[in-house]
Amino acid sequence: KQEVTQIPAALSVPEGENLVLNCSFTDSAIYNLQWFRQDPGKGLTSLLLIQSSQREQTSGRLNASLDKSSGRSTLYIAASQPGDSATYLCAVLRAGGSYIPTFGRGTSLIVHP
Amino acid sequence: GAVVSQHPSWVICKSGTSVKIECRSLDFQATTMFWYRQFPKQSLMLMATSNEGSKATYEQGVEKDKFLINHASLTLSTLTVTSAHPEDSSFYICSAAPSGLAKNIQYFGAGTRLSVL
């Protein structure tokens, strides 16, 4: 059974810092990995999707990397801003199985001015 | 982009009543929709997979008579929490997979917060 762990569970940083959020998964046979953002009481917004054959994806100040063999992904946020405050979820889709992603518990990020 | 609308966004109800939550794909057709549940500071847990025109597939431990799912059209799925109790209070999120695309592509709704008094 796939298990997804996100570290740290919570993070509070001053504005401008570069951040690294970690996601690890136990079964390396994945189809893809996706990072989401969730604002309090809201649904999910997809940030980046990395296919199993890819090493990284970039969108603006966000960069996500994938090391499938070691079961790890990192989300890098450059020059953090207060508007980045949210919970960031990592979800892994198993290869050859159902299309149901396994979610981590998320990292709750607060960026203070 | 693909938009999934959930209604209502927040509902408060008395214990014993039933609550219906709607999930609509606004600009695409979705043969398959998914219903998730999220407790505070917890991950999303899949409750059931809803397929248009057929019965939903429930995950282990989810009572199908408690959580009724109807997917009568390619753009609408509903989740009805029957005889709601305080322990059913949670955040419910749906997602929709566009027809014709790989089902791993899912678009998420904004969620519905259910509070049962």
HADDOCK unambig.tbl for C-alpha pairs under 7 A between the chains (distance, minus, plus):
assign (segid A and resid 42 and name CA) (segid B and resid 110 and name CA) 5.04 0.50 0.50
assign (segid A and resid 42 and name CA) (segid B and resid 111 and name CA) 5.87 0.50 0.50
assign (segid A and resid 43 and name CA) (segid B and resid 93 and name CA) 6.64 0.50 0.50
assign (segid A and resid 43 and name CA) (segid B and resid 108 and name CA) 6.48 0.50 0.50
assign (segid A and resid 43 and name CA) (segid B and resid 109 and name CA) 5.60 0.50 0.50
assign (segid A and resid 43 and name CA) (segid B and resid 110 and name CA) 3.64 0.50 0.50
assign (segid A and resid 43 and name CA) (segid B and resid 111 and name CA) 5.00 0.50 0.50
assign (segid A and resid 44 and name CA) (segid B and resid 108 and name CA) 5.84 0.50 0.50
assign (segid A and resid 44 and name CA) (segid B and resid 110 and name CA) 6.73 0.50 0.50
assign (segid A and resid 99 and name CA) (segid B and resid 103 and name CA) 5.91 0.50 0.50
assign (segid A and resid 99 and name CA) (segid B and resid 104 and name CA) 5.04 0.50 0.50
assign (segid A and resid 103 and name CA) (segid B and resid 43 and name CA) 5.95 0.50 0.50
assign (segid A and resid 103 and name CA) (segid B and resid 44 and name CA) 6.18 0.50 0.50
assign (segid A and resid 104 and name CA) (segid B and resid 43 and name CA) 5.69 0.50 0.50
assign (segid A and resid 105 and name CA) (segid B and resid 41 and name CA) 6.82 0.50 0.50
assign (segid A and resid 105 and name CA) (segid B and resid 42 and name CA) 5.16 0.50 0.50
assign (segid A and resid 105 and name CA) (segid B and resid 43 and name CA) 4.17 0.50 0.50
assign (segid A and resid 106 and name CA) (segid B and resid 43 and name CA) 6.92 0.50 0.50
